[in-house]
Amino acid sequence: MSNSLNDRLKAYADIAAELSVDAVALVPGPNFTRAVDHAFMSHERPFVLVIPARGPAAALVPNLELGSWELVGFDSAVFDWRDQTGYDDAFAALTQHLNITSLAVEGQVMRVFVHHALKKAQPNLEIIDAEREISAPRMIKTDSEIAALQEAIDISERALRATLDSVKLGQTEKEIEQKLVQMLFAEGADDLSFSPIVAAGDGSARPHAKARSDYRVKAGDALLFDFGARKHGFAADITRTVFLGHVSDEGRDVYDTVLRANLAGLDATCAGVTAHEIDDVVTGVLEASPYADRIRTKTGHGLGRDVHEAPYIMRGNHMSLPAGTVYTNEPGLYEIGNFGVRIEDDVLITEDGYKSLTNFPKELMVLPC
């Protein structure tokens, strides 16, 4: 990605031209951050950057953010507004200045009230959802972005190792989660990628479980960690499942099945493979096992500034994945009321195959606690 603001904005102007619309609009989120190289909050105050296919960009900026916006180095028109007077006049001035009739927006990011404000300012403005096209440039990671992801992953793995070394029978899931969070920041995280999942016993069978303060881990439990550090704006996303004290034959067999699916996905990974093909291989291993009825999720998703971004690794998605794509390979098997196992790696697609950015061991681990 270019270090020049004008070059970064031109990439979105080119997208507008390719879509045959007058302009692209970005709001605070991963694409906005990528474009201006600064992060801004998404809150009740509308904040919009509009990049026309031809001509200079323009921005609608909350007045209280003007000081921070100056750091971007944006030298085109800015329409600011204050809480006391509202934003209607600023939207009217923005649309009048731009003189456009069609606008491509991020359908998964732009909130309804911002859409309505644009339409109120210019009722004849045609607004189309171009989430896929606008987000596409983020899919291929630069060397600096890969380095940021690797640092986030390394921090996460050190934190997991320290947390596992401290696990004791009788601790609550919430106590283990608190230790994990402490270690993530102690190891250098700027932030959490998301609220961690720390789930034991029957909780591990819920793919997006919340840590419980009233469940104390016991011998024989599966203990699942799904978490990540955020560093330099990029998010790690790792899952490991361990067993406490001992593991049943069923637990061992389920774990082996999930691991084989994970490894099969890696073997299928190379530049040009489709998301469908990876998921088909991974899910095929799970479907061929005695535990096919425990499949609840697709194989994975893209990873970068967002924890979940394109490409989505699922059957039916025939998108070809180029070198530079980073995705999560996270097969799992879950039996509600019993236990679940998930193994998740963050994987970089290369010209000659793949590189696993995740290096934490995947062999079955039974903690001697």
Residue, then its C-alpha position, 0 to 999 in steps of 0.5 A: m500500500s502506498n504511503s501517499l494519501n493521494d495514491r491511497l484515495k486514487a485506488y478508491a476513485d478507480i473503484a468508483a470508475e470501475l463500478s460506473v458510479d460517481a463516487v465511493a463513500l467511506v465511513p470509520g472502519p477498516n477501509f477508512t483507516r486504510a485510506v487515511d492511515h489513521a483510525f477514527m471511532s464510529h459513534e453517533r456522530p456521522f463522519v464520511l469521506v467521499i472519493p469521486a471517480r474524477g476530481p478531489a475528495a471531500a469529507l464531512v467531519p464532526n467539529l470535535e474531530l477536526g484536530s485529529w483530522e488535520l493529522v491526515g494531511f487532507d487538503s480538499a474540502v471539509f464540511d464540519w458540524r457541531d452537536q449543538t446545530g446538527y449535521d443536516d446542513a453539513f450533508a447538504a453542503l457536502t452533496q451540493h459541493l460534490n454534484i454527484t448522482s450515484l454513490a457506492v457505499e460499504g453495505q456492512v459498515m455504513r449505518v442506516f442513519v448516515h444513508h438517510a442523511l445522505k438521501k435527505a440532503q439529496p433525494n435523487l442520489e442513487i446509493i448502491d452497496a459495493e462492500r465487496e468491491i470497496s473491501a477487495p483491496r484489503m484482501i491482499k496484504t502488504d509486507s508491512e501488514i503481514a509483519a503486523l499480523q505476525e507480531a499480533i500472533d506472536i504476542s497471542e501465542r506467548a500470552l496463551r503459553a503463560t495462561l496455560d502454565s497457570v491453569k489450575l483445577g477449580q478455577t472459573e472460566k472467568e478467572i482463566e479469561q482474566k489471566l489471558v487478558q492480563m498476559l495479552f497486554a503484558e506481552g505487548a498487545d495494543d488492544l484485544s481483537f475481540s472479547p476472548i472465548v474461554a470455555a470448558g466442559d459443556g461450554s466448549a460445545r458453544p462456538h461463541a461461548k462466554a466465560r462463566s463465573d460460576y463454572r469451575v474447571k474439572a479434570g477431564d474437561a476440554l478447555l477451549f481458547d479463541f482469542g487474539a491480540r491486536k497490534h498496529g491495527f491488525a488482529a490475530d485470531i487463534t483457537r486451541t483446545v486442551f484437556l485438563g488432567h486426562v482425556s477420554d477416548e472420545g475426546r482424543d478421537v474428536y481432537d484427532t479428527v479436527l486436527r486432520a481436517n485442519l492439516a488437510g486444509l493447509d495441504a489444499t492451500c496455494a495461490g489460485v485455490t478457491a474458498h470453496e475448495i478449501d472448505d470442501v476439503v476440510t469439511g469433507v474430513l469432518e463429514a467422513s468421520p463418525y462425528a459429522d452431526r457435530i459440524r456447525t461452522k464453515t472453515g474460516h474467514g479472512l483476517g486483517r484489520d477486521v477479525h472477520e473479513a473477505p474471503y469467507i472460506m465456505r462451500g459455494n464461495h468460488m472466489s479465487l484466493p491470490a497470494g497475499t491473502v490471510y485466512t483462518n483455518e478453523p475446523g471444529l466439532y461440537e456436541i451440545g451438552n458434551f464438549g467441543v474442539r476447535i483448532e484455528d490457524d492464521v494462514l498466509i497464502t503464498e505463490d508456492g503454497y502457504k505459510s502458517l503465521t500461527n506456530f503454537p503446537k497443535e498436537l493434543m495437549v493434556l495439562p497436568c493439573 
